[in-house]
Amino acid sequence: MGYPDSDMCVKSSVTIPTVYTEGSTCDESNAAGQAVVKVAATTNFSATDNALGHRVVIGRGTAREEQGTVLSIQAGTSITLDANLTKNHTVDAATTVDVESAAAQAVLSVAATTNFLAGETVIVDVGESHAATYIILSVQDAVSLTMTTNLLFTHEVAETVTQAGVANIVEVCMASLSTVLTKSHYKYMAIFLPSTWTTAAITFVGCDTPDGTFNQLINSTDVGEVIIASVAASKVIALDGECLEAMVTIPYIKLRSGTAVAPVDQGAENVSIGYVLKR
C-alpha cells in the first residue's frame, strides 16, 4: 500500500554523487601494466599505513579514463595504486623526424623518444601533406619509434611527431555528501539504506536555503557532530533522540557518509538513499 498523496507524509530519495578535485598531473608518461603513476605533486593525495587512501580517476572524459585507489605515496614523485593501470597515460610529448624515414616500412627515426610509450597513438606531420596517424609498437630509446603498421609516406627531416592528445590530469574522487533533502515542515524522518551502501556513520550538514552554504550540524550540549552510529547496508534508520531533535528546525539538510574529519567514500555507484518524512 502506497503513502497517501498529501502533505502529511513525503517519500523520496537523495543520491551521493561523486565530487572530483584535482590531485595533480602526470609529469611523465605512465605505461599500462604497472601500478605506479608519476605525478608532478603528491600533496593532494592521502594514504595511511593501515588503509587504502583516496580513490582517483585518471584522464576523466577521455577514451583512457580509469580509476584506482591510492595504496602508497612516494612524496613529491608518484602514487602507487592498488591495481595496475590498464591503459597508457601520456603527457604532451613531441619530437621531430631527424632522419628521412621511408614509406612501406615501420621504423620512424626521431630526434627524441622521451615520454613516448608502446601502444599509444601518434600523429606525424599534423596538418601538412604527410599527415598520418600510427600506433607505436616499440620504442628504441633516443633513436626511433617502430609502428604497428608500415609508414604511409616517406617522412622527411623536421616533420613533427606528436602524441594524440590524452588528458593527463589525476583527480581525487569522493562520494560522501548527498544531494539536498528538503525537511521543512516535517519533524519525523526515516532513512532507508540500499544494499550498495558501504558501512559508515552518518552525519549531517544543514542550510536555511536549498542552494546556500551547507555547514556541519552540531548539537549545543557538547558542540559535537550530530551522528548516527556506524550502520551497515540494507538497514532502515528511525531517527530519534538527539538526531530527531537537532533537525526539527533545519529546513534543508544533506547526509554525509562518515564524519567531517573522516568521510567515507561510497564509491562510483551514485548510491541512492531513500527517506520518509512525516509531520
C-alpha positions in Angstrom: 0.0 0.0 0.0 1.5 3.4 -1.0 1.7 6.5 1.1 -1.2 9.0 0.8 -0.8 11.8 -1.6 -0.8 14.6 0.9 1.5 16.9 2.8 1.3 14.7 5.9 3.9 12.3 4.6 6.6 12.5 1.9 8.5 9.6 0.4 11.6 10.4 -1.7 15.4 9.8 -2.1 18.7 11.6 -2.3 21.8 10.4 -4.1 25.5 10.7 -3.2 27.2 12.0 -6.3 31.0 11.8 -6.9 32.9 15.0 -6.5 36.2 15.5 -8.3 39.0 17.7 -7.1 42.4 18.0 -8.9 45.1 15.9 -7.3 47.9 16.5 -9.7 49.0 15.9 -13.3 51.2 13.2 -14.8 54.7 14.6 -15.3 55.9 11.6 -17.1 54.2 9.0 -19.3 52.8 6.1 -17.4 52.5 2.7 -19.0 49.7 0.2 -18.7 50.5 -2.9 -16.7 52.1 -1.2 -13.7 50.7 0.5 -10.6 53.0 3.5 -10.2 51.7 6.8 -11.5 54.3 9.5 -11.7 52.9 12.9 -10.9 54.0 16.5 -10.6 53.0 16.7 -6.9 51.6 14.5 -4.2 50.2 16.9 -1.6 46.6 16.4 -2.5 46.6 12.6 -2.1 46.4 10.7 1.1 47.1 7.2 2.4 47.6 5.6 5.8 49.6 2.6 6.9 46.5 0.6 7.7 44.0 1.6 5.0 43.8 2.5 1.4 43.8 6.2 0.6 41.8 8.3 -1.9 40.0 7.0 -4.9 41.4 8.7 -8.1 40.4 9.0 -11.7 43.0 9.5 -14.5 42.0 11.1 -17.8 38.4 11.7 -16.9 36.2 12.2 -20.0 38.8 10.6 -22.4 38.9 7.2 -24.0 41.6 6.2 -21.5 39.6 7.1 -18.3 40.2 4.7 -15.4 40.0 4.7 -11.7 42.2 3.3 -8.9 42.8 3.7 -5.2 46.0 5.1 -3.6 47.9 2.4 -1.9 51.0 4.4 -1.1 52.7 7.7 -1.8 56.2 8.5 -2.8 56.4 12.1 -1.6 56.8 14.6 -4.5 57.3 11.8 -7.0 54.5 9.3 -7.6 51.5 7.5 -6.2 51.1 3.7 -6.2 47.6 2.3 -6.9 46.1 -0.8 -5.6 45.9 -2.3 -9.1 47.9 -2.0 -12.3 46.9 0.6 -14.9 45.0 -0.9 -17.9 45.8 2.0 -20.3 48.8 4.2 -21.2 48.6 7.7 -19.7 50.8 10.0 -21.6 51.9 13.6 -21.3 52.2 16.0 -24.2 55.4 14.7 -25.7 56.5 15.9 -29.1 59.6 15.5 -31.3 60.6 15.6 -34.9 61.8 13.3 -37.6 65.6 13.5 -37.6 66.5 11.1 -40.5 64.3 10.6 -43.5 62.2 7.5 -42.9 61.0 5.6 -46.0 57.4 4.6 -46.7 56.3 0.9 -46.6 58.4 0.1 -43.5 57.5 0.6 -39.9 60.5 2.5 -38.3 60.3 6.2 -37.9 63.6 7.9 -36.9 63.1 10.7 -34.4 65.1 13.2 -32.5 63.9 12.1 -29.1 61.7 9.4 -27.6 61.1 10.9 -24.1 57.6 10.2 -22.8 56.5 8.1 -25.8 55.1 4.7 -24.9 54.4 1.5 -26.8 50.6 1.2 -27.5 49.9 4.9 -27.8 48.8 6.8 -30.9 51.0 9.5 -32.5 50.4 11.9 -35.4 53.2 12.7 -37.8 53.3 15.9 -39.8 50.0 17.1 -38.4 48.1 19.5 -40.8 50.6 19.0 -43.6 50.9 16.9 -46.7 52.3 13.9 -45.0 49.9 13.8 -42.1 49.4 10.3 -40.8 48.4 8.5 -37.6 50.2 5.5 -36.3 50.3 3.3 -33.2 53.6 2.7 -31.5 54.7 -1.0 -31.4 58.0 -0.4 -29.6 60.4 2.4 -28.6 64.1 2.4 -29.4 65.3 4.9 -26.8 66.6 8.2 -28.3 66.6 6.6 -31.8 63.3 5.7 -33.3 59.7 4.6 -32.9 58.5 1.3 -34.6 54.9 1.4 -35.6 52.3 -1.4 -35.7 51.9 -0.7 -39.5 54.1 0.5 -42.2 54.6 4.2 -42.8 52.1 5.7 -45.3 54.6 8.3 -46.6 58.3 9.0 -46.7 58.5 11.2 -43.7 61.2 13.9 -44.1 63.5 15.6 -41.6 61.8 18.1 -39.3 58.3 16.7 -39.7 56.5 16.9 -36.4 55.7 13.8 -34.3 53.2 14.4 -31.5 51.1 12.3 -29.1 47.4 12.2 -29.9 46.2 14.4 -27.1 45.4 12.5 -24.0 44.3 14.4 -20.8 46.9 13.7 -18.1 45.0 15.0 -15.1 44.8 12.8 -12.0 41.8 13.8 -9.9 40.8 12.8 -6.4 37.2 11.3 -6.3 35.0 11.3 -3.2 31.3 10.3 -2.9 30.3 11.2 0.6 27.8 14.0 0.6 24.2 13.7 -0.6 22.1 16.0 -2.7 19.7 18.3 -0.8 16.9 16.9 1.3 14.0 19.4 2.0 12.9 18.8 5.5 10.8 22.0 6.0 7.6 21.5 8.0 8.3 17.8 8.8 9.5 16.5 12.2 9.9 12.7 11.8 12.2 11.0 9.5 13.3 7.5 8.5 16.3 6.6 6.3 16.4 3.6 4.1 19.9 2.4 3.2 20.4 0.4 0.0 22.3 -2.8 -0.4 25.1 -0.9 -2.1 25.8 1.2 1.0 29.3 0.9 2.4 29.2 0.6 6.2 29.7 4.1 7.8 28.4 6.5 10.3 26.0 9.2 9.0 26.4 12.9 9.9 24.6 15.9 8.5 25.2 19.4 7.1 22.4 22.0 7.1 21.4 25.3 5.5 18.5 27.7 5.6 18.2 27.8 1.8 18.4 24.9 -0.7 21.3 26.5 -2.7 23.3 28.2 0.1 26.4 27.1 2.0 25.8 23.9 4.0 27.6 23.7 7.3 28.3 20.9 9.8 25.2 20.2 12.0 26.2 20.1 15.7 24.4 19.9 19.0 24.6 22.6 21.6 25.3 20.4 24.6 28.9 19.4 23.7 29.3 21.1 20.3 29.7 17.7 18.7 28.5 16.4 15.4 25.0 15.1 15.2 25.8 11.5 14.3 24.1 8.2 13.6 26.5 5.4 14.7 28.1 3.3 12.0 25.5 1.4 10.2 25.6 -1.3 7.5 23.8 -1.7 4.2 20.1 -2.6 3.8 19.0 -1.1 7.2 16.1 1.2 8.0 17.0 4.0 10.4 14.3 5.6 12.5 15.6 9.0 13.7 15.1 9.5 17.4 16.6 11.3 20.4 19.4 13.8 19.7 19.2 13.4 15.9 15.5 13.9 15.7 15.5 17.0 17.9 18.6 18.5 16.3 17.0 18.6 12.9 13.4 19.7 13.8 14.0 23.3 12.7 16.6 22.7 9.9 14.8 23.2 6.6 17.5 21.8 4.2 20.0 19.1 5.0 22.5 16.8 3.3 23.5 13.4 4.6 27.2 12.8 4.9 28.7 9.3 4.8 31.2 9.3 7.7 32.2 12.4 9.7 33.6 15.8 8.7 37.1 14.7 9.7 36.8 11.2 8.2 34.2 11.0 5.4 33.6 7.5 3.9 33.7 7.2 0.1 30.6 5.4 -1.2 32.3 4.6 -4.5 31.3 5.3 -8.1 27.8 3.8 -8.0 25.9 7.0 -7.2 24.3 5.5 -4.2 20.6 6.3 -3.7 19.2 6.7 -0.1 15.5 6.6 0.4 13.8 8.6 3.1 10.3 9.2 4.5 9.2 12.4 6.2 6.2 12.8 8.4 4.6 15.6 10.4 
